[in-house]
């Protein structure tokens, strides 16, 4: 795999992702594969000052993914925590001429890496369950087919979850609008079982219920009627 070292970030609508960890994937709703992401990789042979250069060059870049020589995830350096670290006395001079891997090892926690097929709601729950200091850190999403890593900002996840909830609510409202309940006293003929409708006409029971609910009918014979009809059929043949 060739590393995309320090390229400017891009916001991309991903197509497919597969397993990253052992967390069970969600089978309903949208997955992390549908969420816009940032895509900036650095390999461990870069010096730490390369990270500062990338953040200064692009104010919208929320973090940088660091990969080892095999293209596996080594860590993630977020803008927020990087700026906090470099604001401390002597830290910039200490790390700037050191390899990126040392900065990741001693200055940053292991990032949350999630499966690209995981549902957005489950991903948000896991992200919010992190240590309070890390709860709004970007999330790393892995695609094992292409063996690539993507970075998703926490506020992007929350916005996508809100959109998903709104879509679900809209679907429920649409379903409820189609449900018509039968209320009050219904006039039904005690002999033929026809029902008197709102226009005072008499309808077959099946037609009335179909017009006032989502019910559909299939016809058959109950055991009693079957015996009665067979008896009449035999009598008609004699």
VENWOUR-V846636 format. One record per helix or strand of 3 or more residues. SS is the DSSP state (~ for helix, > for strand). FROM is the first residue (numbers start at 1). TO is the last residue. Records with the same first field share a line. If there is no record, write none. Layout:
SS: FROM-TO ; FROM-TO
This chain:
~: 32-34 ; 49-57 ; 79-86 ; 91-95 ; 100-107 ; 120-128 ; 154-178 ; 205-212 ; 223-237
>: 41-43 ; 63-67 ; 73-78 ; 113-115 ; 139-143 ; 148-152
